[in-house]
Every structure is written in structure tokens, then in C-alpha cells.
Amino acid sequence: KIINMSLGGAVDSPDVHDAVKYAARNGVVMVAASGNNGDGNILYPARYPETIAVGAIWEDEGTIKISPYSCYGSELDVVAPGGYMRSGTDPNGIYSTGWTPSGNTYMYMQGTSMATPHVTGLVALLMGAGLTDPDDIRNVLHNTAIDLGSPGRDDDYGWGLVDAEAALDSIASPQEFKVFLRNPSTGTNIASTSLSDSGAYHFSDVSNSQVKIFAWRDMDENGAIDTGDLLGYFNYSGGTPDLDDAQTVTLSGGDNWIDFEFAPIVGD
């Protein structure tokens, strides 16, 4: 449901744009780095309207500034900490995973590639809190960002610095992720319960011993299991989930520990 793209190129690619549009049609939120050329030409795929373009900021003696390398322009949505290092040990970098000839390590780095994951992480928190429509997520990021530069949106900072607390505080009641028991003979649901934050669920007083178990989150809140929703069931093993493939489970007396995975329903 979320893709971080700490990558970019100066040349438009129809194939890449087709892939981005395909993901957007399936309700995927894509967050992309604006680029590190320090000019007004935001790189692709951040330049595509389907993505959320992220620039980089740093803190200079208590003042937040755009990082000198960060690309800017009319396509920029928001900014996030990307650092600005004036030496290899400058703490104004972002502590990141990196590689040296001696192997993988952690190090201070700078770039819009470091800024982008801050926004991607916030998108994940928003989705976890129940905000799932990509347009709604984009609007929340815009409306709750800390305004920087010229009042309102500007090409240097977009709508401003993302504010996780303000964004989460703006969310209404979350959409529930529910688990259902279905009668395999009639195809009707006989019971449902909410899925906890830890992924646990519990049923009591179930009369049927033969059931199909599935989990569903109605991402678009239209009451139908369709493209973009999250769906899973016992014996789901990858690919686009299809409830017809759910395996019938025999419930025994007492507790039954039944685990299964879920995934988005993907359309054309």
C-alpha cells in the first residue's frame, strides 16, 4: 500500500510512469525524492502527479532551511529532514544505512533520499490509524505541514515541513480491520470480530464447526470486497487474494490458534 522511492532521474520514462499510474489505480501511496541537483527541476518519478514529492531541509543554529542540494519546483509537496553535511562527520546528516568497502554499516548521510523515508513512515502511521485514501493522505500532509518560506505553498518548501503529531491528531475514527467466520455451504457470514493492533482475534459461542476464516479492511468504505481493500484468509499464499480460495477450517472445542496472512486486492 506504500512505496518509498529514494531514487530519481532527469528523463521521463513512459514505462516508469505506466508503473506509477498502475500503482495509483490500486490505491498505493508513492513517496518520492525530489532530487539532489539543487535546482528547480524536480526529478522523476517525484515529478509525476501521482507521487508525493519530498524535498530536504536542515537546521542551521536553530533555523530550518532548505538543504542547498534539494530540488524544488511547482511539483514539490512537502519537505522533511535530509541534512546538510559540511564535513564527513557533520552531525547535520541523517543517520542512515550505508555501505563502505568494508561492508554494510550505519553512517551520517544527506539527501532527499534521506528526507523521503520520514514522509513514508508518516504515511504508514496515517494508514495504520485508518486514513487509507491516497488523496486524503496527501491532503492531510499538506494541511498539517509546518509552513516555511513564503506564506502558504511555495516552490522551495512545498506545503511545508511534515508534522507527524498534527497529522495524526487530524485523523477521524479509524476504519476497522475485522475477522469473519463464513459458512462454507451458504456463503453467509456467521460472526465477525475486530482485529487488534497486535493482529489477535477471538470468537466465542460459534455454532458451526466447519468455517472459512478471513480478514478484511474496507479501504474505500463502500461495503464491498474490491480493488484496493486488504483481504486475507486461512491458506492464503501470495498473489491477489480471492475469497473463493479460502480453505474450510474444522474448529475443535476450546481455543483454536489459526494464523493467516493478507494483502491488497490488485486490479488492472
Residue, then its C-alpha position, 0 to 999 in steps of 0.5 A: k500500500i506504500i512505496n518509498m522511492s529514494l531514487g530519481g532521474a532527469v528523463d521521463s520514462p513512459d514505462v516508469h510512469d505506466a508503473v506509477k499510474y498502475a500503482a495509483r489505480n490500486g490505491v498505493v501511496m508513492v513517496a518520492a525524492s525530489g532530487n539532489n541537483g539543487d535546482g528547480n527541476i524536480l526529478y522523476p518519478a517525484r515529478y509525476p502527479e501521482t507521487i508525493a514529492v519530498g524535498a530536504i531541509w536542515e537546521d542551521e543554529g536553530t533555523i530550518k532551511i532548505s538543504p542547498y542540494s534539494c530540488y524544488g519546483s511547482e511539483l514539490d509537496v512537502v519537505a522533511p529532514g535530509g541534512y546538510m553535511r559540511s564535513g564527513t562527520d557533520p552531525n547535520g546528516i541523517y543517520s542512515t544505512g550505508w555501505t563502505p568497502s568494508g561492508n554494510t554499516y550505519m553512517y551520517m548521510q544527506g539527501t532527499s533520499m534521506a528526507t523521503p523515508h520520514v514522509t513514508g513512515l508518516v504515511a504508514l502511521l496515517m494508514g495504520a490509524g485508518l486514513t487509507d485514501p491516497d488523496d486524503i493522505r496527501n491532503v492531510l500532509h499538506n494541511t498539517a505541514i509546518d509552513l516555511g518560506s513564503p506564506g502558504r505553498d511555495d516552490d522551495y518548501g512545498w506545503g511545508l515541513v511534515d508534522a507527524e503529531a498534527a497529522l495524526d491528531s487530524i485523523a477521524s475514527p479509524q476504519e476497522f480491520k475485522v475477522f469473519l467466520r463464513n459458512p462454507s455451504t451458504g456463503t453467509n457470514i456467521a460472526s465477525t470480530s475486530l482485529s487488534d493492533s497486535g493482529a489477535y482475534h477471538f470468537s466465542d459461542v460459534s455454532n458451526s464447526q466447519v468455517k472459512i476464516f478471513a480478514w478484511r479492511d474496507m479501504d474505500e468504505n463502500g461495503a464491498i470486497d474490491t480493488g484496493d481493500l486488504l483481504g486475507y484468509f486461512n491458506y492464503s499464499g501470495g498473489t491477489p487474494d480471492l475469497d473463493d480460495a479460502q480453505t474450510v477450517t474444522l474448529s475443535g472445542g476450546d481455543n483454536w490458534i489459526d494464523f493467516e496472512f493478507a494483502p491488497i486486492v490488485g486490479d488492472 
